[in-house]
């Protein structure tokens, strides 16, 4: 039976013991948390009578999934440090370590979006603040760790380049999405929240440009990645979708708290044009990702792998960016496309979740990926 890069029979997968599962625990498991936690944000543009019940369910699910994944993820650092070092140095697996702090920030964003769903707004805002702080620290610590290992590695070449490499830049771009909103909620912390957010926006934007050049060079000049990685092509949708959302937050930040003598109307004009342009690139990336996945499906089997969760968060990011674009343009066509993205996210998420549960029952999903 084949699962990802492995070729093992069913008996081998069933024999995976708990210590072995912890030793081989895939850092990409937090991509499943990301794909679940983004749903409340994606549906937030719907009527509250629809969005709030959906948000409550998916927030609880994402928190439960985060805790469930955090236990083996943490134990692995203490029990199997060599396995951690191996994955951090791996040219593909290493890029997925920042998904853990990314998940923290997305959960924090849910608390900011629905502050009275589970507690008082003040309590939700305070929790979101600390999730943002811890998530931001984790993003930079893991990002530096992974990147310096790649710099020193002699084993990395262009054939390793893939859209999974976008994850470290995307992680930095998420920091201002929450940070700009927190700067409004806590004006006494404006300097820190705004400063870290703008620095992270710059780091994430330019890293995205550098990595995108490498990935597109690989896709143009080398063979396509294996079919088990086809879903990761959806990650290409996320960076510009997140930039669009960050610009939307920046626009509202200057409306609430003008700074540096900059006219809020000027920020709004720049942000609106930027939102439409970056959202447009995400549309193109979404179409390309669909073509890549379809070509794999037509030419050969598209086997389930944990990488299938790459279908979910980028689709959710596109849904949020589409909702934002609808708000700033009021275009009917954008509104209808927003509905399409939400339905697509929910359908794809349900399929991926069902396949993951099935793979967990057979323990195929726990077999080492490399």
Secondary structure by P-SEA (a helix, b strand, c coil): cccccccccaaaaaaccaaaaaaacccccaaaaaaaaaccccccccccccaaaaaaaaaaaaaaaaaaaaaaaaaaacccaaaaaaaaaccccccccaaaaaaaaaaaaaaaacccccccaaaaaaaaaaaaaaaaaaaaaaaaaaaaaaaacccccccccccccaaaaaaaaaccaaaaaaaaacccaaaaaaaaaaaaaaaaaaaaaaaaaaaaaaaaccccccccccccccccccaaaaaaaaaaaaaaaaaacccccccaaaaaaaaaaaaaaaaaaaaaaaaaaaaaaaaaaaacccccccccccccaaaaaaaaaaaaaaaacccaaaaaaaaaaaaaaaaaaaaaaaaaaaaaaacccccccc
